[in-house]
Amino acid sequence: MEMEGALFFGTVSMLETCIANLTRENVVHVVLDLRRVRHVDATGTQAREKAFPRK
């Protein structure tokens, strides 16, 4: 999954929707490419941690 721009409270819902769709499709592994993300706020960080918890 490639992202571009900012990951913040205004865009987190798009990330959550994409992840929910992948989950419904039984996708097991996701590569989150953040090279083009220029800004991540606390809400974006929390969403990423919730979607991709450390094991």
Contacts in CASP RR format, 6 or more apart in sequence:
PFRMAT RR
TARGET T0000
AUTHOR 0000-0000-0000
METHOD contacts of the structure
MODEL  1
MEMEGALFFGTVSMLETCIANLTRENVVHVVLDLRRVRHVDATGTQAREK
AFPRK
1 18 0 8 1.000
1 22 0 8 1.000
1 30 0 8 1.000
1 31 0 8 1.000
1 32 0 8 1.000
1 33 0 8 1.000
2 33 0 8 1.000
2 36 0 8 1.000
3 15 0 8 1.000
3 32 0 8 1.000
3 33 0 8 1.000
3 34 0 8 1.000
3 36 0 8 1.000
3 37 0 8 1.000
4 36 0 8 1.000
4 37 0 8 1.000
5 36 0 8 1.000
5 37 0 8 1.000
5 38 0 8 1.000
5 39 0 8 1.000
6 37 0 8 1.000
6 38 0 8 1.000
6 39 0 8 1.000
6 40 0 8 1.000
6 41 0 8 1.000
7 15 0 8 1.000
7 34 0 8 1.000
7 37 0 8 1.000
7 39 0 8 1.000
7 40 0 8 1.000
7 41 0 8 1.000
7 44 0 8 1.000
7 47 0 8 1.000
7 48 0 8 1.000
8 39 0 8 1.000
8 40 0 8 1.000
8 41 0 8 1.000
8 43 0 8 1.000
8 44 0 8 1.000
9 41 0 8 1.000
9 43 0 8 1.000
9 44 0 8 1.000
10 43 0 8 1.000
12 43 0 8 1.000
12 44 0 8 1.000
12 47 0 8 1.000
15 44 0 8 1.000
15 47 0 8 1.000
15 48 0 8 1.000
15 51 0 8 1.000
16 47 0 8 1.000
16 51 0 8 1.000
19 30 0 8 1.000
19 51 0 8 1.000
22 30 0 8 1.000
30 52 0 8 1.000
32 48 0 8 1.000
32 52 0 8 1.000
34 40 0 8 1.000
40 48 0 8 1.000
END
